[in-house]
Amino acid sequence: MKKVNFSAGPSILPQQTIEETSKAILDFNGSTLSLMEVSHRGKDFQAVMDETIELFKELLNIPQGYSVVFLGGGASLQFCMVPFNLLEKKAAYLNTGTWANKAQKEAKLFGEVVEVATSKPDNYTYIPKDYTIPADADYFHITTNNTIFGTEIHTDLDSPVPLVADMSSDIFARVIDVSKYALIYGGAQKNLAPAGVTFVIVKDELLGKVSRQIPTMLDYRTHIENGSMFNTPPVVPIYAAMQTLRWLKANGGVAAMEKKNKEKAALLYNEIDRNPMFVGTANKEDRSLMNVCFVMTDEYKEKEADFLAFTKEKNLDGLKGHRSVGGFRASIYNAMPVEGVQALVDAMKEFEKKNAKRQYI
């Protein structure tokens, strides 16, 4: 029996993505060559690149005037690439978690950084709401979903300056208005493909404004002008991303995913709130649809290791919480079926029956 994969990343992928990519690794397009060894400049792989970009544009309804490029280095490289290309004098950052904090730290190497708000003193348990974005900032950076602490920005913010978003872990999970963003980036290993490729959606007119000289490989314009093939692209993850996007389109697109994600999250959060042995760690209004973080209540703290062992017996994998939070984390990305979430809920109920100190209604 295959395990239910609740890992935060690398994470669950659609079965179609796994199967079709596996076939291509053995024989790409009937060529008798592996996808891992074909030329990235050959017409067969060029078709993969073209389709993947078009699917991005179609599924996210990306307006004219934006480019989609695929890079290496993960979201972590974007922490410096964004300010390298965009920060002339000042940038504003919303600090909502570990990755937002790291992005902010990198930006300080390139100019003044204003932290408009942070939830760090409260261990990032909520998304700050009341803050002012400096009107003279070159851009405002947010991290839309925080995998470690289980919080998420659920709406497209209005910003008086260009809005930059790290959407590594919730891209394609909800409908977004791309026109409200100047640049969106993310690593693939949460909701799109195996690690190795990074996507960037950037408004073309935003580029070429800084006075500093940008190294060729770190200039977004280099990759736009060369169709993401200035250097050899990560062929296998891009092919896998194409398969995921095909799956997404066949299953109703982003709007259908958002509906399903809300249903899955509600199913699990309702059990956390009902079950006397567990409690959520994030403020309810800011709870993530992708990463559900929870701990044992004080009364049952000593049962944490027992519950993890119990879930493993049930073939539920990857539920241990990040060391920054402890407890448990269930990552329920697009590819997670509702049956997987239900299996976890059932396990929580069964564990309660076996271990609760008194009967609850």
TIVONU-850679 format. One record per residue: residue in three letters; x, y, z of N, C-alpha, C, O in turn. Coordinates in steps of 0.02 Angstrom, whole numbers, plus 32768, in hexadecimal, padded with zeros to 4 digits. Each point is the difference from the previous one (the first is absolute). Example, Ala and Ser with C-alpha at 12.3 -4.5 7.8 and 13.67 -1.06 7.14 Angstrom:
BEGIN
Ala82947EE481867FD3803B8000802D803C800080347FFF8021 Ser7FBA80367FBB802A803B80037FD980378025801980378008 
This chain:
BEGIN
Met802A7FC480007FD6803C8000802C803E8000802C8007802A Lys7FC780267FA78028803D7FFB7FF2802E803B7FC680088014 Lys806F801780067FF8802F80377FDC80407FE8800480137FC6 Val7FD8800D80687FE380417FF3803580338013801680038039 Asn7FFF80267F97803A802C80087FEB804680167FE780277FD8 Phe80247FE880687FF08042801B803E802C80067FFE80338023 Ser80387FBA7FBD803F802680067FF880477FE47FD9800C7FD1 Ala804C8022804D7FFA80477FED802580107FBF7FF080327FE0 Gly803F7FA6800D8024800D7FC280497FE88006802280128030 Pro7FF57FC67FA07FDA7FE47FC87FC27FDB801880007FE18035 Ser7FCD80247FA27FBE7FEC80187FDA7FD67FCD801A7FED7FCC Ile7FA8800680467FD57FD87FD57FF880207FBB7FFC803D7FF9 Leu80037F997FD47FF480167FBB7FC67FD77FE37FF37FC88017 Pro7FEB80527FB67FCC7FD87FE0801E7FBF7FE480397FFF7FE8 Gln7FA27FCB801C80187FC17FE7801080047FB6802F7FE07FE8 Gln7FA980487FF3800E800A7FB98046801C7FF580237FEB7FD2 Thr7FF0804580578042801F7FF980377FCC800B80307FFD7FDA Ile7FC87FDA805980327FCD800F80057FCD7FC880367FEE7FEA Glu7F907FFA800080007FCB7FCD801980187FBC802A7FDF7FE1 Glu7FBE805B8009801380197FBE804980157FFE80237FF67FCE Thr7FF580278069804680148002802D7FC2800280357FFF7FE2 Ser7FB57FCE804280267FC1800380077FE27FBA80357FE87FED Lys7F9480187FED80027FE67FBC803180277FD580267FE37FD9 Ala7FD8805F802E802C802A7FD780497FF88013802C80077FD5 Ile7FE17FEA806A80457FF48015801B7FC17FDF803B7FFB7FF1 Leu7F997FD5800380157FC27FDE8002800A7FB4802E7FE67FDF Asp7FA2803D80067FFD800A7FB77FD7803F7FF27FC380018008 Phe805F80347FE37FE080417FF57FE580037FB9802680007FCF Asn7F988005802C7FDF80087FBF80127FCB7FCC8004800F7FC4 Gly80087FB4805380107FCB7FD2804480057FE0800D7FE17FCD Ser801E804880508043800B7FE380317FC9801180367FFC7FE2 Thr7FB97FDA804E802C7FCE802080358020802B802B7FDE801B Leu7FD380657FED802D8023802C7FD98016803E7FC4800E7FFE Ser80607FF5803A7FE08017803D7FF7804B7FFF802780257FE2 Leu7FA47FF2803E7FF58048800B803D801F8020800F803B7FF5 Met80167F9F8034803A801A8023803C800B7FD2803180208014 Glu7FCB7FC77FAE803B80057FD57FF280217FBC802D80067FD7 Val7F958010801F7FF280217FC08017804980018007801E8035 Ser80037FFD7F90801380477FFA7FC7802D80157FC77FF77FEA His8049803980417FCD803080157FEE802F7FC67FCD80238003 Arg805D7FDE7FCA7FF2802B7FC67FDF7FDB7FC67FF2801D7FCC Gly80017FA3803F7FDD7FDA7FCD7FB780147FFC7FE4801A8030 Lys7FFD7FD97F977FBB80167FF67FCF7FDE80307FCE801E8014 Asp80417FA480007FD37FDD802D7FFE802180457FCB8008801D Phe8071800B7FFC7FFE802180427FEA80487FFA7FE2801B802F Gln802B80067F9A7FE880447FF77FB3800180047FE3802F801A Ala7FFE7F9D7FCC7FB87FFB80047FE97FF980497FCC801B8013 Val805A7FC280167FF17FFA80478004804580227FD380138026 Met806380117FCD80098042801D7FC7802E7FEB7FE48024802A Asp800B7FDC7F977FCB802C7FE67FBD7FF080217FDB802D8014 Glu80157F937FF17FBF7FEC801D7FFD8012804A7FCC80168019 Thr806B7FE0800B8001800F80477FF4804A800D7FDB8012802D Ile804580187FAB7FF7804880077FB880137FEF7FE180298023 Glu80047FBA7FA87FBB80107FED7FCD7FEA80347FCF8021800C Leu803E7FA580137FD47FE880348002802E803D7FCD800E8020 Phe806E800B7FF18006803280357FD3803B7FF17FD98016802A Lys802E80047F9A7FDB803C7FED7FB57FF37FFF7FD8802B8015 Glu80147F9B7FD27FB97FF07FFB7FE17FF580457FCC801D800F Leu80547FB9801A7FE37FED80407FFF803A80327FD48003802B Leu805C802A7FD080038039802E7FE3803F7FE07FFF8035801F Asn7FEB7FC57FA27FE4803A7FDD8031803B80027FEE80378013 Ile80507FBC7FDA8035803280037FF580337FC87FFA7FED7FC6 Pro80048054804A7FF380337FCD803B80097FD080377FE6800C Gln7FBC803D7FBF803580147FD28032802C80267FEE80228030 Gly80507FDD7FBB80328029802080267FDE8038802A801E8021 Tyr7FC77FA17FEA80237FD9803180277FC77FDD7FE97FE67FCD Ser80508008804F80267FC77FE780027FC980357FFF800F803C Val80057FB37FAD80097FC6802D80437FE17FEF800C7FEE7FC6 Val801E800B806C80427FE17FF4800C7FCB80347FE580028037 Phe80457FCD7FB780127FC9802C804B8004800E802980017FD1 Leu7FE98000806E80458009801680157FCA80307FD87FD58012 Gly8067802C800380197FD480348007802680417FEF803B8005 Gly802A7FA3802D80108021803F7FCA80038034800B80178038 Gly7FB97FD37FB77FC9800180307FEA80468011801B80317FE8 Ala7FB27FD380437FE9804180178036802680258001803D8001 Ser802D7F9E801E803680208027802B802D7FD4801880348017 Leu7FF57FB97FAB8025802C7FD47FD9803E7FEF801C80367FF5 Gln7FA27FC480087FD6803A7FF28003803480397FF2803B7FF5 Phe801F7FAE80478006802F8037803480367FF17FFA80398017 Cys80397FB67FC2803180337FEC7FF4801A7FB9800F80397FF1 Met7FD57F9C7FE47FF580157FBB7FCB80377FFA8006802C7FD6 Val7FC77FD180557FCC80348000801E804480107FF7802E7FD8 Pro802C7FDB8060801D8042800D803780147FCF8008803B7FF1 Phe801D7F947FF78034800F7FCE7FE180247FC4801E802F7FE5 Asn7FA77FBA80067FDF801C7FC57FD2803A800E7FF380297FD4 Leu7FF47FDC806A7FCA8030800D8010803680337FE280367FFF Leu804C7FBD802F800C802E8038803280367FEC803B7FF27FF6 Glu7FAD804A8004802C80397FF2801180268040803A800E800F Lys7F9380048017800B8026803D7FE27FDE803E80207FFD8034 Lys7FA27FEC7FC67FDD7FE6803B7FCF7FCA7FEC7FDF80047FCD Ala801C7FC8805E7FCF7FCB7FF67FDA7FF58041801C800A8036 Ala7FA67FE17FC57FD67FF1803B7FF27FB680027FF37FE07FCD Tyr8010800480707FF57FB880097FCE7FF48039800280228033 Leu7FD27FAD7FC27FD37FE88035801E7FBF801A80067FCF7FDB Asn800D8030806580237FC7801D7FCE7FD280237FEB800D8038 Thr80027FBD7FA57FCD7FD2801A80197FBA800E7FD97FD48010 Gly806880207FEA80197FBD800B804A7FFA7FF0802080317FEE Thr7FF97F92801780477FF37FF6801880167FBC803480207FFA Trp7FA67FCF7FD2801780107FBC7FF9804A7FF08029801C7FDC Ala7FA38003803E7FF980497FF8803A80238022801B80317FE6 Asn7FF97FB780548037801E802580427FF87FDA8029802E7FFE Lys7FE07F987FE4803D7FF47FD98002802C7FC28035801A7FED Ala7F927FEF7FF27FFD802B7FC6801180488012802580227FDC Gln7FC17FF4805C800D80448018804B8009800F801D80347FF1 Lys80007F9A802E804780048011802B80087FC2802F80288000 Glu7FC27FB37FCB802680067FC27FF980457FE08030801C7FE6 Ala7F947FFF801D7FF380417FE0802A80378020801180317FDF Lys7FFF7FC78061802780348022804680077FE480228032800D Leu7FF47F9E7FCC804280047FE0800080317FC6803580147FE8 Phe7F8F800080017FFB80297FC47FE58046800C8001802A7FD2 Gly7FE77FE480697FE48042800E7FD88001804080007FD08027 Glu7FDE80677FE47FD88008803C7FC37FD27FFE7FDE7FFB7FCC Val80147FE4806B7FC67FD580057FD68015803C801980088037 Val7FA780027FBD7FD1801280347FD47FC3800F7FDE7FE67FD3 Glu80238003806B7FD37FCB80157FBF802180157FFC801E8036 Val7FD17FDC7FA17FC18024800E7FDA7FE2803B7FDC80248022 Ala802D7F9B7FE97FDF7FDE8038801D7FBB8006801B7FE47FD0 Thr7FDF7FFF806C80177FBC800B7FD77FDF80377FE98021802F Ser800F7F9D7FCB7FE17FD9803580337FD380237FEE7FD18023 Lys8052803F7FD380367FD8801E7FFC7FFB804C800B7FCA801B Pro7FE6806D80097FFD7FFA80497FCD7FCD801980077FE68037 Asp7FC6800B7FA07FCD7FCF8012800A7FBF7FDA7FD17FDA7FF3 Asn806E80197FFB80137FC27FDD7FD97FF87FBF7FED7FC87FED Tyr800780707FF27FE080007FBD7FBD7FDC7FFE7FF17FDB7FD1 Thr7FE7802F80627FC07FDD80047FC780247FDB7FC87FE77FFE Tyr804780547FE57FCC80257FDD8020802B7FC9803C80097FFD Ile7F9980117FD88015802E7FCB7FF0804780177FC6800F800D Pro806C801D7FFA7FF2804580147FD080227FCF80037FF47FC4 Lys7FD1803780567FCD80207FD68009804C7FFC7FF7801D7FCB Asp801A8003806C800280498002804780197FF880278001802F Tyr7FEA80137F948043801A7FF37FFB80307FC47FCF80017FDB Thr80658026801E800380307FC9803A7FEF7FD280387FF78016 Ile7FB980047FAA80347FF27FCE801D80437FEA7FDB802B7FE9 Pro80677FDF801D801D80407FEB7FF4800E7FB6800E7FD67FD5 Ala7FD68064801D7FEF80107FBB803D800A7FD47FFC7FFD7FC2 Asp803F800D805D803D800A7FD9802A7FC07FFB803980037FE9 Ala7FAA7FC4802B80257FC17FFA80017FE97FB77FD0800D7FDB Asp80657FD3801280057FE57FBB7FD27FC57FF67FE87FF47FC9 Tyr800B7FE7806D7FD17FC87FFD7FEE7FEB8047802280138030 Phe7FA87FC67FD67FE97FE4803F7FFF7FB47FF97FDE7FE67FD4 His80477FF7805780077FB87FFC7FD77FDC803580028012803B Ile7FD97FBB7FAF7FDB7FD6802F800D7FB67FF180147FEE7FC8 Thr7FE27FE9806A80017FB77FF97FB97FE9800C7FE780058038 Thr7FF87FE27F947FB77FF680067FED7FC5802D7FCA8002801E Asn80617FCB7FE67FF17FC7802A803E7FEC802680377FFC7FE4 Asn7FC17FF8805C80397FF1802B7FFD7FB780167FDA7FED802C Thr80507FEB7FB47FFC7FB7800880117FEA80477FE37FCF8019 Ile804A8054800880177FEA80417FCD800E80377FF67FD8802D Phe7FEA80637FCE7FD3801680367FB67FFA7FEE7FD6800C802B Gly801A7FE27F977FBB7FF27FEF7FD3803C7FFB7FC57FFD8013 Thr8055803B7FD47FD6803B7FF4800180117FB6802F7FEE7FDC Glu7F9E8036800E7FFA800F7FB87FDB80437FF67FD180108024 Ile804680157FAA7FDC803C7FEA7FCC7FE87FCD80137FE67FCB His7FAE802480447FCB7FE17FD77FE5802E7FC97FD67FEB7FD8 Thr8040805480257FE7802F7FCE803B80217FDC80397FFF8019 Asp7FB9801E7FAE803280267FDB80028047801D7FCF80257FFB Leu80697FED80228005804080228002803A7FCE80187FF97FC8 Asp7FCF8040804E8006803E7FDA803F802380188008800C803C Ser802580047F97803E80208013800C803F7FD77FF480007FC3 Pro80238036805D800E803E7FDA80407FFC7FD8800F802B7FD8 Val80197FA08034803F7FF67FDC7FFF7FBA7FE27FD67FD78014 Pro805780197FBE80007FBD7FE280027FC9803580288002802E Leu7FAB7FCD7FCB7FF97FCA803080257FC27FE77FF57FE87FC9 Val80377FFE806180277FC47FF27FEC7FCA80307FFB800C803C Ala7FF97FB77FAB7FE77FCA802B80267FBF7FF680097FEA7FC8 Asp800C7FF9806F80197FBC80017FC47FD280087FE17FFE8035 Met800D7FDE7F967FC77FD2800280177FB77FF87FDF7FD87FE0 Ser805A8019803D801C7FBD7FF97FCE7FC980137FFD7FCD7FDF Ser7FDD803E80567FD87FC9801B7FB580077FF67FDA7FD58017 Asp800F80607FC77FB780037FF27FF080167FBA7FC780127FF1 Ile806A7FED7FE27FF280107FBA7FCF7FCC7FE580077FC4800E Phe7FC980517FCC7FCC7FD67FE27FCF7FE380347FD77FD67FEF Ala802E8040804F7FD47FE680347FC1802B80087FCE7FE8801A Arg803480557FCF7FC7802C8002800380307FC58036800B7FE4 Val7F91801080097FFD802F7FC98022804180167FF1801B8035 Ile803C7FFF7FA28022803F800F7FF880307FC57FF77FEB7FC7 Asp800C805580487FFF80347FCD804880147FF4801C802A8023 Val80027FB97FAA8047800B7FF2800F804A7FF380378018800E Ser7F98800C7FD9800B80477FF0800F802A803E801A80387FFA Lys7FD77FAD804180108024803E80487FF7801680188021802E Tyr800C7FB27FB080457FF18012803080177FC97FF07FFD7FC4 Ala804A801A8052803480127FD1802D7FC47FF1801A7FF97FC9 Leu7FED7FDB8069802B7FC57FF87FE87FCB80317FF4800D803B Ile80077FB67FAD7FEE7FC6802880357FCA7FF380127FF37FC7 Tyr80077FEF806F80337FCC7FF67FF27FC680307FD98007802F Gly80487FC17FC47FF97FC8802E80287FC37FEC800D7FF57FC4 Gly80087FE5806D801D7FBF7FF27FC87FD07FED7FC6800B8010 Ala804D7FBF7FCE7FCD7FD37FE47FEB7FC9802F7FCC7FE07FF6 Gln805B8013803F7FFA7FC180247FC77FFD80327FFF7FD5802C Lys7FD180587FCF7FC57FFE802C7FC17FEC7FD97FDE7FD18012 Asn801580557FB87FBF7FF87FDF80067FF77FB57FCE80027FDC Leu806F7FF2800B800980027FB780297FC77FE57FEA7FDE7FD1 Ala80518015804A802F7FD17FE280357FED80338002801E8036 Pro802A7FB27FBA80387FF3802D802F803C80028000802A7FD2 Ala80287FDA8062802F80378007803080037FC5800F7FCD7FE1 Gly8008806F8010803080087FC97FEE80377FD0802A80167FD9 Val7F97800080287FEC80387FD57FDD8034802C7FDD7FEF8030 Thr802C804F7FBE7FDF803980207FD980267FCC801A800D7FCA Phe7FA9800680447FD980277FD18001804A801480018010803B Val8000801B7F947FFB8048800B7FCF801C7FCE80067FF57FC4 Ile7FC9803080557FD080247FD6800E804A800C7FF780188038 Val801E800C7F9680168045800B7FE280307FCD7FFB7FF07FC5 Lys7FF2804A80537FE780357FD4803B801F7FDD802E801B8020 Asp7FD27FE27F9E803B80137FD980168048800C803C800E8004 Glu7F95801F8003801180478007802280108042801A80388009 Leu7FE67F9980258020800A8041804C7FFD7FFC8023801A802B Leu7FF77FC57FA180477FF17FFC802880387FE07FE5802B7FDC Gly805D7FD48032802D80307FE17FFE80458020801380317FE0 Lys7FD67FD4805E7FF8804180218038800F8032800A803A8012 Val801A7F9380048034800C8032804080187FDE800D7FF07FC6 Ser801B80368060803E801C7FE4803B7FD18004803180097FDD Arg7FCB7FC4804F80387FD1800880077FD37FC47FD07FF37FDB Gln806C7FF4801B800C7FCE7FCC7FEC7FBC801D80167FEE8036 Ile7FC37FEC7FA47FE77FBF801780267FC97FDB800480027FC3 Pro80187FCE806280217FC77FDE7FCF7FDF7FCF7FC47FFC800D Thr80567FEC7FBC7FD67FE67FCA7FCE7FCC80187FC580037FF0 Met80537FCD80387FD57FC980157FCB801780337FCE7FDD8009 Leu803C805C80177FD1801880327FD280357FE67FD9801D8026 Asp802B7FF17F9B7FD580327FE07FC47FDD7FE180087FD67FD3 Tyr7FBC803A80457FC47FE07FE57FFB80077FB47FE87FD37FDE Arg802F806680087FFB800D7FB880277FCC7FD77FED7FEF7FC9 Thr804A7FF9805380277FCD7FDE7FD47FC27FF180027FE57FC9 His7FD8800780687FD97FC27FFA7FC0800B7FD87FE87FD27FDF Ile7FFD806A80247FC680107FD680157FFF7FB67FDF7FE37FD6 Glu8058803E801B801880067FBB80157FBC7FE37FFD7FF67FC4 Asn80177FDC806780187FBF7FE97FCF7FC8800D80127FC57FFB Gly7FB0804C80157FCD7FCD800880107FCC80357FF17FC57FF7 Ser802D8051804080137FD4803880367FCD7FEC80097FCD8021 Met801A80427FA780347FD17FE9804380237FF680277FEC7FD4 Phe7FE7804780548042801F7FFC80357FCC801380357FFC7FE1 Asn7FBC7FDE805380287FC580107FD27FC480007FC380087FF7 Thr80577FBC80127FD77FC47FFD7FCC8001803880128002803B Pro7FAF7FFC7FB47FCB800280337FF87FBC802180167FCE7FE5 Pro7FCA803080567FF17FC080227FC87FDB7FDB7FC58009800F Val804E7FCF7FC27FD27FE17FD07FCB7FD580237FC580067FF1 Val80517FCE803C7FD07FD1801E7FCC8024802B7FC57FF17FF8 Pro804E803D80347FCD802380277FD080297FD57FC580078010 Ile805380167FB97FD480267FD47FCD7FD17FDF7FC680117FFA Tyr80527FB57FF07FD27FD07FE27FCC7FEA80347FC47FFA7FF1 Ala80527FFA804D7FD27FED80357FCE8037800E7FC57FF3800C Ala8052804C7FF27FD38039800A7FCA80027FCA7FC6800D800E Met804E7FE57FB47FCF7FFD7FC97FCB7FCC800F7FC4800C7FF5 Gln80507FBA80227FD07FCB800F7FD1801580397FC47FF27FFD Thr8057802F80367FD6801780377FCD80337FE77FC67FFE8014 Leu804F802E7FC07FD380347FE67FCB7FE17FD27FC780177FFE Arg804C7FB67FDD7FCE7FDB7FD87FCC7FE1802E7FC480027FF2 Trp80547FE080447FD27FE180317FD38035801F7FC47FF58008 Leu8058804380087FDA8036801E7FC980197FD17FC7800A8014 Lys804B7FFF7FAE7FCF80177FCE7FC87FCD7FF77FC680127FFB Ala804D7FAE80027FCE7FCB7FF57FD17FF9803C7FC97FE57FF9 Asn804D803380417FD77FFA803C7FDE804280137FF1800B803B Gly8003801F7F947FD8803B800B80268041800A7FE180358009 Gly80617FC87FF78027803D80078006801980487FF07FDC802F Val802880617FD88010801B80427FC1800A802B80027FF2803C Ala7FC880247FA67FC3800B80277FE87FBF80207FEA80008039 Ala80197FC97FA17FEC7FC0801C802F7FE980377FEA7FE38032 Met8057802B7FC580307FEF80347FF38027804080037FE58037 Glu7FEE805B7FC27FF28029803B7FC47FE4802780027FFC803D Lys7FCA7FF27FA07FC57FE4802080127FC080267FED7FF7803A Lys80387FDE7FA580147FC0801F802E800D803C7FFA7FDE8033 Asn803480517FC5802F800E80377FDC801B803E80137FEF8038 Lys7FBB803B7FBD7FD9801980397FDB7FC880237FFB7FFF803E Glu7FEB7FD27F9B7FDB7FC8801E802F7FD380277FEF7FE98037 Lys804C80097FAE80317FD6802380178020804180037FE08034 Ala800D80617FC880178023803B7FCB80038036800E7FF7803B Ala7FB380167FB07FCA800380317FF67FBD80237FF47FFE803C Leu80127FCC7F9E7FF97FBE801D80337FF480387FEF7FE68035 Leu804F802D7FBE80357FF480317FFD8032803A80077FEC803A Tyr7FEF80547FB77FFC803180367FC47FF3802E8004800B803C Asn7FC57FDE7FA77FC67FF1802A800F7FC880327FEA80028039 Glu803C7FCD7FB180137FCA802E8031801980357FFB7FED803A Ile8034803D7FB2802F801C80317FDA80278036800F7FFA803B Asp7FC0802E7FB07FDA8029802F7FD17FD5802B7FF180138039 Arg7FF97FB57FAD7FD27FD5802580247FD380317FE97FF48037 Asn80517FF37FB480237FCC80258023801E803D8029802E7FF8 Pro7FC97FBA8045801E801D803C804B7FF480078021801D802B Met7FFB7FB87FAA80477FF08005802C802F7FD7803D80008009 Phe7FA480287FCA802780287FD27FEB804A80017FC780108013 Val8066801B7FD97FF080477FFA8029801D7FC7803B7FF07FF9 Gly7FA7803B7FDF802380217FC980308035801A7FF5801B8036 Thr80407FF37FA48032803180167FF780447FE1801B8031801A Ala7FC17FD57FAF7FF880407FDD7FBD801F80117FCF7FDD800D Asn802F80657FF27FC0802380087FCF7FE87FCB80127FF77FC6 Lys7FB07FFE804F7FCF7FE07FD37FF780267FBF7FF97FE07FCC Glu8005806280357FF380267FC3803A7FFC7FCF7FF880107FC5 Asp80437FDC8053803C7FFE7FD680187FB97FF280377FF67FE7 Arg7FA07FD9802A80157FBA7FF7800D7FF07FB67FD980137FD4 Ser805D7FCA802180137FED7FBC7FD47FC87FE57FED7FD28025 Leu800380327F9B7FDD7FC97FDE80307FCA7FEB7FEB7FC87FEF Met80568047801180327FD27FE780247FDA8037800E7FC57FF9 Asn8001805D803E80287FE280367FDB800980427FFE8036801C Val7FE67F947FFC7FD88001803D802D7FED803B80167FC78006 Cys7FF7806A8026802C7FF580397FD77FFA80407FD38028800D Phe803D7FA5801B7FDD7FF6803E802C7FDB803280317FE07FED Val7FBD8024805380277FE080357FD17FDB802F7FC380077FFB Met80597FD280327FD97FE380357FEE803680338027802D800D Thr7F9E7FCE800F7FEE802D8037802D7FF0803C801D7FCA8004 Asp7FE88066802A802C7FF7803A7FF17FC08026802D7FDF801A Glu7F93800F7FE87FEB7FC58025801D7FBF7FE380087FCE8023 Tyr800980347F9B80157FC37FDF804680067FE080117FDA7FD3 Lys8017805680438042800B7FE3802A7FC17FFD80257FF57FD0 Glu7FD57FE28062802A7FC480047FED7FCD7FCB80247FCE7FF6 Lys7FA4803D7FE67FE97FD17FCE801880117FB97FEE7FDD7FD0 Glu803A80578029801480167FBD80257FC97FDA7FEE7FF27FC6 Ala80447FF1805880267FCB7FDE7FD37FC47FF080087FDF7FCD Asp7FCB801280617FD27FC87FF57FD3800D7FC47FF27FD27FD8 Phe7FF7806C80207FD4800F7FC880267FFB7FBE7FE67FE67FCF Leu80588033803080287FFA7FC3800A7FB77FED7FFB7FEE7FC5 Ala80147FE9806C80097FB87FF37FBF7FE17FE780017FD57FD3 Phe7FC8804080497FBE7FE67FEC7FF180127FB87FE67FD77FDA Thr802A806780127FF280147FBB802B7FD97FCE7FEA7FF07FC9 Lys80538001804B802B7FD97FD47FE47FB97FF680057FE37FCA Glu7FDF8003806B7FE07FBE7FFB7FC680027FCE7FF07FCE7FE1 Lys7FF1806D80197FC780097FD3801680157FBA7FD780127FD6 Asn806B7FEB801D801C80147FBF7FF6804B7FF17FF980137FC6 Leu80078015806E7FFC80497FF98046801B800C801A7FFB8037 Asp800480227F95804780108003800C804C80007FD980267FE2 Gly805D7FF0803E801680457FFC7FDA8031802D7FFC803B7FEF Leu7FE97FAD80487FD6802A802A8025802480397FE280288024 Lys805D7FCA7FE58025802180358008804A7FF1801480127FC9 Gly7FDD80188067800480487FF7804880187FFA802E7FDE8015 His7FDB805E7FCE8042801D7FFB801B800D80467FDA800E802F Arg80677FED7FD9801F800980427FF28045801E80038008803D Ser7FEC802A7F997FF18042801A7FBD800380257FF4802B802A Val7FE07FA67FC57FBD7FFF801C7FF37FC2802A7FDD80038033 Gly803F7FC47FB87FF27FC180217FBD7FE57FEC7FE180187FD0 Gly80087FB680537FBF7FE47FF27FFC7FDF7FBC802A7FD77FEE Phe7FA2803B7FED7FF07FDE7FC27FF180327FC87FEA8038800C Arg80237FB27FB77FF180297FC57FE77FD37FC880237FD37FEA Ala7FA0803A80007FE47FDA7FC87FFE802E7FC47FD980307FFD Ser80517FC27FD2800180277FC37FD17FE17FCE80097FC77FEB Ile7FC4805F80027FC97FE57FD77FFB80277FBF7FCE80217FF1 Tyr80687FDB7FE8800480247FC17FCC7FE77FCD7FD97FD2800F Asn8026804D7FB77FCE7FEF7FCD7FFA7FB57FF37FC87FE77FF8 Ala80707FF680077FFF7FBA7FEE7FE67FD280377FF47FC57FF5 Met8003805680477FE67FD780377FB67FF47FF77FD980307FFE Pro80117F927FFC7FB97FF27FF87FDC80078043801F7FFB8035 Val7FA180127FC97FD98007803D80037FC080297FFA8002803E Glu800E7FC57FA080047FC08024803D7FFE802E7FFE7FE18035 Gly803980407FB7803B800280297FF38028804080157FEC8036 Val7FC9804D7FC27FEF8029803A7FD07FD9802E80078002803D Gln7FC97FDC7FA57FD07FDA802880247FC980277FED7FF18039 Ala80467FF07FA980267FCC80238022801D803E80037FDE8034 Leu8017805E7FC7801E8021803A7FCC80108036800C7FF5803B Val7FBC80257FAF7FC98010802F7FEA7FC180257FF58000803C Asp80047FCA7F9E7FEB7FC0801F80347FE980337FEE7FE68035 Ala805180237FBB80357FEC802E7FFE802A8040800B7FE68037 Met7FE7805A7FC27FFB802C803B7FC67FEB802D80068001803D Lys7FC47FED7FA47FC57FEA8027800F7FBD80237FEE7FF7803A Glu80327FDD7FA380107FBF801D80318008803A7FFA7FDF8034 Phe8037804C7FC38032800C80347FDE801E803E80127FF08038 Glu7FBE803C7FBC7FDB801E80377FDA7FCA802880028000803D Lys7FDD7FD37FA17FDA7FCC8021802C7FD3802C7FEC7FE98035 Lys8051800C7FB2802D7FD4802580258022803880177FDF802F Asn7FEF80657FCE802D8022802E7FE180388029801F8018802F Ala7FA57FFE7FC07FE2803780267FF47FEB80487FEC7FC7800E Lys8020806780207FFB7FF180477FB87FFF80197FF17FE58035 Arg7FE2803A7FA47FBA800080117FD880027FC0801B80107FCB Gln7FA67FE280387FD57FFD7FC57FE980477FEE7FED8028802B Tyr80147FE67F947FEA80407FE67FC57FF57FD17FFB7FCC7FE0 Ile7FDB8066801C7FC77FFB7FD2801280237FBF7FD880037FD2 
